[in-house]
């Protein structure tokens, strides 16, 4: 007896579903912070790294709970001796770590025309400088250059959770409570979180990101 059309259709859909990467499938939002303990943050934990020859208020503002950070492709690096690209970033201080499971949470906003820029990173790796970078290129948010995690990131707030399991050598990226990507760790003995704007390749002349409700968790 031949299988029914309905049975064949169900089988076909099941095969197609197995072929779709998990980070592209619709999922139910969850709370990635469950099982973690929130760490205390105050103003002293937010260290602003900006072009060394410009006052902080020319590249950073904090109004109504929103951190606004911007930089130009022609700006100087953050120290006179640095050979790195221009940046204005919040460096989370006081919670550097070399072991355990840590998590960054925050709401991000990227305005139109900001491109070629890292907006969040897990610093520290070996032989690389970072374990994770989230970058904006032409309206997309991606893990380094690929894969794309948000295809249209401009002009809207999104919730970001990044979990780094040091011993497990794993990082996870949640967007609006949905696991979008999981990658291997990249080694290193000391790590910390950063967010803001750090020029990369093909950077736009003006780069900006905004952040609010930044929190740090530990398991």
Secondary structure, DSSP 4 states (H G I P E B T S, - for coil): -PPPHHHHHHHHHHHHHHHS-GGGS------TTTT-EEPP--GGGEEEE--TTS-GGGTEEEETTEEEEEEETTS--SSTT--SPPEEEEEE-S--BSSSEEEEEEEEEB-TT--SEEEEEEE--SSSSEEEEEEEETTEEEETTSSEEES--BTS-EEEEEEEETTTTEEEEEETTEEEEEEE----S-BEEEEEEEE-TT--SEEEEEEEEEEEEE-
